[in-house]
Amino acid sequence: QVQLVESGGGLVQAGGSLRLSCAASGRTFSTDAMAWFRQAPGKGREFVVAINWSGDSPDYAESVKGRFTISRDNAKSTVYLQMNTLKPEDTAVYYCASSRRRSTSIYGYPYWGQGTQVTVSS
């Protein structure tokens, strides 16, 4: 059974930083693509960033390019999302997801975490 557990969310002022973590178990993490999505109140779940098993050339949404950085530690079965220069519009529940293949679509990921809330105050 696949388990993805996010942590690191919280309340931060605009311009601040947060680092999210997603710990995976139940699959061969080192061969999976991992991604972060987010869902703001009243909106659909949107793609943030995805990374393949090797960590090369992540895909970033335009809205977070230059501010967010994804990384992974295959030895710890963990993927991270470093979020800098946060804006109020980054406020959302952030979800990590895993799949055999990297995708920017929610339909490309069969496995999801429970989400962690990020709130950015202005």
C-alpha positions in Angstrom: 0.0 0.0 0.0 1.4 3.4 -1.1 1.6 6.1 1.5 2.5 9.7 0.9 2.7 12.0 3.9 3.2 15.7 3.5 4.5 18.0 6.2 5.9 21.5 6.6 2.9 23.6 5.8 1.9 26.6 7.9 1.3 30.3 8.1 3.9 32.7 6.7 3.9 36.4 5.7 4.2 37.4 2.1 7.9 37.3 1.0 8.7 34.5 3.4 9.7 30.9 2.8 8.5 27.4 3.7 9.8 24.0 2.9 7.4 21.1 2.4 8.4 17.5 2.7 6.6 14.4 1.4 7.7 11.0 2.7 6.8 8.0 0.6 6.5 4.3 1.5 5.1 1.2 0.0 6.7 1.6 -3.5 10.1 1.8 -5.0 10.4 5.5 -4.5 13.7 5.8 -6.4 12.0 4.8 -9.7 8.9 7.0 -9.4 8.1 10.4 -10.7 6.9 12.8 -8.0 4.9 15.9 -8.2 3.4 18.7 -6.1 -0.1 20.1 -6.8 -2.1 22.6 -4.9 -5.7 23.5 -4.4 -6.9 26.9 -3.3 -10.4 27.4 -1.8 -13.1 27.1 -4.5 -10.6 26.2 -7.2 -9.5 23.0 -8.9 -6.3 21.2 -8.1 -3.5 22.7 -10.1 0.0 21.5 -11.1 2.9 23.1 -9.4 6.0 21.0 -10.2 7.1 17.5 -11.2 10.4 15.6 -11.0 11.4 12.3 -12.5 13.2 9.6 -10.7 16.7 11.0 -11.5 15.8 14.5 -10.5 16.8 16.0 -13.8 15.0 19.0 -15.4 11.9 19.4 -13.3 8.8 20.8 -14.8 7.5 24.0 -13.1 4.3 25.8 -13.5 4.9 29.4 -14.8 3.4 30.8 -11.6 6.2 29.4 -9.4 9.2 29.4 -11.7 12.1 31.1 -10.0 10.5 30.9 -6.6 9.9 27.2 -5.9 12.5 24.4 -6.1 11.7 20.7 -6.0 14.3 18.2 -4.9 14.3 14.5 -3.9 16.4 12.3 -1.7 15.9 8.7 -2.9 17.8 7.3 0.1 15.2 8.9 2.4 12.2 8.3 0.0 11.4 11.9 0.4 10.7 14.8 -2.0 10.9 18.4 -1.0 9.4 21.7 -2.1 11.3 24.8 -1.2 9.0 27.8 -1.6 10.6 31.2 -1.5 9.2 34.7 -2.0 5.7 33.5 -1.2 2.7 35.4 -2.3 -0.9 35.5 -0.9 -2.0 33.7 -4.1 0.2 30.7 -3.2 -2.3 30.0 -0.3 -3.6 26.5 -0.9 -3.5 22.9 0.3 -0.4 21.4 -1.2 -0.5 17.7 -2.2 2.3 15.4 -3.3 1.7 12.7 -5.8 3.6 9.8 -7.3 3.5 7.8 -10.5 5.7 5.7 -12.8 5.8 8.5 -15.3 6.2 12.3 -14.9 3.1 14.3 -15.8 1.6 17.7 -15.3 -1.9 16.4 -15.1 -3.7 15.2 -12.0 -4.8 12.2 -14.0 -1.3 11.0 -14.4 -0.9 10.3 -10.7 -2.6 7.4 -9.0 -1.1 8.0 -5.5 -1.7 11.1 -3.4 -0.9 12.4 0.0 -3.5 13.9 2.3 -2.2 17.5 1.8 -0.7 20.2 3.9 -2.1 23.7 4.3 0.0 26.7 3.3 -1.3 30.1 4.1 0.4 33.3 3.0 -0.7 36.5 4.7 -0.4 39.9 3.0 
